[in-house]
Amino acid sequence: MEEVLNDSVIYDDDHYLNDCSSYKRKLTIIEKVFIIVSSLLCFPIGILVCNFLPGELHTYLKFNEILTSLSYIFTWIFIFFALMFTEFYSKNFSMYKGVIVTSLVSFSWSALYVALGGSIISLINKEGASLWFFIALFSATIYMVFLLIIRLIANLIDYYQLKSVMVIGPKRDAEALARKLIEKKNKRLKVRFVFYEIDGEVDDRIYKKFYYTNQIILLNTLKSKTKEKFLLYFNSCLNKDVYLCSSYFDIISLSPAVKNVCGLLSLEQKPLRIDLVEGAVKRIFDIICSSLLLILSSPVWIVIPLAIKLDSKGPVFYRQERYTKDLKTFRIFKFRSMYIDADPNKAALKGDARITKVGKFIRATRIDEIPQVLNVLKGDMSFVGPRAFMHGDVDDKLKTNTEYKYRFNVKAGITGLQQVMTNPGCDYEQKLRYDLYYIANYSLMLDIKILFLTVKTVLSKSMAEGINNDCYSFQEFLVTQKKEFNQHPGYIRVINHKRYIDPKTGFIIPIDELQSEGKNAKVMNKIIKKGK
């Protein structure tokens, strides 16, 4: 028994919670089944649709000759196995890579294989080569749409599933992450347990408590032995989602290229650089995107400068030296969001008095960043890349963290992976991990994805209002969030559901269950006693 916020004696009420299973891996299995079915049906359905169309395409599709019929059958078999192999080999599953990306990849491969099979048929028939473009288009569209519907349904089911989270790590780090998860106030994600690593050990009750969670987060600051032990143990469960927070070396080790080095299993490393060809493509992409943004934002260049001038004294633009690729300096352009006498080297806090009325709006909407398109056109910055930091911030971090210099292997960006995945209050080492991941895994598709995420981020005020500089302990924080909890020596159990404590027995009765089942307290207490 433990004391809680209202000083009433309660029991740890895990016996109310059913085994929590993650849907993600089960849904991936369902997706694989539908990939097999879609691979089998896309070609014959595509042919069937084309056969009903009027015109030259209809007259071309004839099955009255044995050789022609056999060529269609062999092409069907080829497309079926080729699609299955490609989807499974590349692990093109939407639960991990996203609906849009996987659907586009599926469309591309199916169109390619149908066109390839069609070219063989056209060689046999000595006609119709040009018509296979349309047949491939129909078949690939059918394949993609069918999988798209299944993938959307699967991802919606996973999205709306209640996520019960267990965080494992050193006390300070585990509580810091749990605090961030709770602050999001996500109704579909609840922190249930926070387990501490104390002197390299974690309370053995974790092996029982993890049944009541479906998401397990292992922090990178765990001891290597502890991390490996739990990673192996929890990953052997097919019904749990296990997340390992990364270190710098985890990021650069992410590689699909497995090599045999004299019998040793080795991972070929990705360079923390963008090569000349990728750099040229990225520069063309930057010029196109910044030019479009400059045109689309032309009204902003009229309204915002006028609003800034009317709101406070001082220049319209804020200029400051920042670092970019290879630690070269440049002068960044932004719309001024603070009063003229504000210290520019001090980070903005939430509700900072230095921010003007107009400044609050343009910071919240990220409009203050728009003038940076001029830096992109000049070549000082890229549209997507690590954030451009000030001299003082960079100089200090370079002295204390040798890995920090590698983020300058690419140009600074207006937006980036770190900017859309973290908030201003995050530790700079966490932000650095995102920067290094971006460099090691750079692709044009990743840049496009980050641009879409940027739109979502702009709509989130919390990402632009400044750092929330609170100093509550985790227990005090839970009180401010009106959360009850059970404090144990090795972990904290956060209570997220409504409950009723019978004053006579001290047993806990969930209000929701009483209402839904129509059971009175007497009946519920019998169930509890039996369970205990």
Buried (B, 14 or more C-beta within 10 A) or exposed (E): EEEBEEEEEBBBBBEBBEEBBBBBBBBBEBBBEBBBEBBBBBBBBBBEBBBEEEEEBEEBBEEEEEEBEEBBEEBBEBBBEBBBEBBEEEEBBBBEEBBEBBBBBBBEBBBBBBBBBBBBBBEBBEEBBEBBEBBBBBBBBBBBBBBBEBBEBBBEBBEEBEBBBBBBBBBEBBBBBBBBBBBEEEEEBBBBBBBBBEEEEBBEBBEEBBBBBBBBBBBBBBBEEBBEEBBEBBEEBEBBBBEBBBBBEBBBEEBEEEEEEEEEEEEEEBEBBBEEEEBEBBBEBBBEBBEEBBEEBEEBBEEBBEBBBEBBEBEBBBEBEBBBBEEEEBEBBBBBBBBEEBEEEEEBBBEBEBBBEBBBBBBBBBBBBBBBBBBBBEBBBBBBBBBBBBEEBBEEBBEEEEBBEBBBBBBBBBBBBBBBBBBBBBEBBBBBBBBBBBBBBBEEEBBBBBBEBBEEBBEEEBBBBBBEEEEEEBEEBBBEEEBBBBEBEBBBBBBBBEBBBBEEBEBBBBEEBBEEEEBEBEEBBEBBEEEE
